[in-house]
């Protein structure tokens, strides 16, 4: 457990051999799904305007190229990934205003869709924020934390705070529910981590 490349969320068990790769895989899948939804939005808009449906082909190819580049960790695609997620978040924000208008008009089913859209926007913002974290940038570019010359004590490992993703050197055997992150003061051991034990 003294290997500095073995970074996991504090209080949880690793699900991948490399947690950055696991997170990258989730974000890549999100970009693919978001790209499909954006193409559906564009197709619907073109249909409403009475334009040819095949005009969606150009943005579709561009989005596919971004997804493929991001999935293969090309440097040029690093910021295009969160841009795709941001574009869909803006679409969802407009849709959120529409559903809130429906709620005001007395449509109770719109409450459910409002909650779903709020959750989608919240999840998107979390994936966008990850791109500003230096450890994720290093993992995406293939840069190892060993290049930073980090020296860990016996039984210590690098862990990410589950709330703010700050990288901390911790001894997992000594973590308790009372331990908090020095950056955001959130607990380092989540209830999910306690249930796994």
GIRA-V898437 format. One line per field, one symbol per residue. psi: psi as a letter, one per 40 degrees, with the letter a starting at -180 (. if undefined). burial: + if it has 9 or more other ideal C-beta (glycine too) atoms within 8 Angstrom, else -. A space follows every 50 residues. Layout:
# GIRA-V898437
psi=???
burial=???
This chain:
# GIRA-V898437
psi=eeheeghihheiiheidhddddddddddddddddddddddddddddddef ihdeeedddddddddddddddefiddededdddddddddddddddddddd ddddeehdddddddddddddddddddddddeehdddddddeehiedeefh hiiheiihihhedeeihihihddeiieehihedeeihdhidddddd.
burial=---+-+++++++------++++++++++-+++-++-+++-+++--++--- ----++--++--++-++-++--+---++-++++++++++-+++-++--++ -++------+--++--++-++--++-+++++-+-++++++----+----+ -+--++++++++--++++++++--+-----+----+++++--++---
